[in-house]
């Protein structure tokens, strides 16, 4: 399963938090961003409960104040569909 997560963190904690989150095997991409949210995550897990467990960790982190989770819908375009059809 692939999911995109936007999160807000305490001011000044972005760089340290990005370094910490990079270490999680579920995180396949992470970037600091400007705008309503502070950090963008692309997360993948083969375990059906893996994303839920990862989001729970984020929501319980002392430096994270808010998360917005967007699961990918398979069958509606994107890299997963390309891989499955052999077009990548």
C-alpha positions as CSV (number, residue, x, y, z in Angstrom):
1,X,0.0,0.0,0.0
2,X,1.2,3.5,-0.8
3,X,0.2,6.6,1.0
4,X,1.1,10.3,1.0
5,X,1.2,12.1,4.3
6,X,1.4,15.8,5.0
7,X,2.4,16.9,8.5
8,X,2.9,19.9,10.7
9,X,5.6,20.1,13.2
10,X,6.8,22.4,15.9
11,X,8.7,25.4,14.5
12,X,12.4,24.8,14.2
13,X,12.1,21.0,14.5
14,X,11.8,20.3,10.7
15,X,15.4,19.4,9.9
16,X,15.8,17.0,12.9
17,X,12.4,15.5,12.3
18,X,13.2,14.8,8.6
19,X,16.4,13.2,9.6
20,X,14.6,11.0,12.2
21,X,11.8,10.0,9.8
22,X,14.2,9.1,7.0
23,X,15.3,6.1,9.1
24,X,11.8,4.4,9.0
25,X,11.7,1.7,6.4
26,X,8.2,2.7,5.4
27,X,9.4,6.2,4.2
28,X,10.3,6.1,0.5
29,X,10.4,9.9,0.1
30,X,10.5,12.9,2.4
31,X,10.7,16.6,1.8
32,X,10.4,19.8,3.7
33,X,7.7,22.0,2.0
34,X,6.3,25.5,2.3
35,X,2.7,26.3,2.8
36,X,0.0,25.0,5.1
37,X,2.1,21.9,5.9
38,X,5.8,21.5,6.8
39,X,6.8,18.0,5.6
40,X,5.7,15.7,2.8
41,X,6.1,12.0,3.2
42,X,5.6,9.2,0.7
43,X,5.1,6.0,2.6
44,X,4.8,2.3,1.5
45,X,4.1,-0.9,3.4
46,X,3.3,-4.5,2.3
47,X,1.7,-5.1,5.7
48,X,-2.0,-4.2,5.6
49,X,-1.8,-2.6,9.0
50,X,1.6,-1.0,8.4
51,X,0.4,2.4,7.3
52,X,-2.0,2.6,10.3
53,X,0.8,1.7,12.7
54,X,3.1,4.2,11.1
55,X,0.5,7.0,11.2
56,X,-0.1,6.2,14.9
57,X,3.7,6.7,15.5
58,X,3.5,10.1,13.8
59,X,0.5,11.2,15.7
60,X,2.1,10.3,19.0
61,X,5.4,12.1,18.2
62,X,6.1,15.1,20.5
63,X,7.3,17.3,17.6
64,X,4.3,16.6,15.2
65,X,1.1,18.6,15.8
66,X,-1.0,17.5,12.8
67,X,-1.1,14.9,10.0
68,X,-3.1,14.6,6.8
69,X,-3.1,11.1,5.3
70,X,-4.0,10.4,1.6
71,X,-4.0,6.7,0.6
72,X,-3.4,6.0,-3.1
73,X,-6.3,4.5,-5.0
74,X,-5.0,1.7,-7.1
75,X,-6.5,1.5,-10.6
76,X,-6.6,5.3,-11.0
77,X,-3.3,6.0,-12.6
78,X,0.2,6.5,-11.3
79,X,3.3,4.4,-10.9
80,X,1.6,1.4,-9.3
81,X,-0.6,0.9,-12.4
82,X,2.3,1.3,-14.7
83,X,4.3,-1.3,-12.9
84,X,1.4,-3.8,-12.9
85,X,0.8,-3.3,-16.7
86,X,4.5,-3.5,-17.5
87,X,4.7,-0.1,-19.0
88,X,7.3,1.4,-16.7
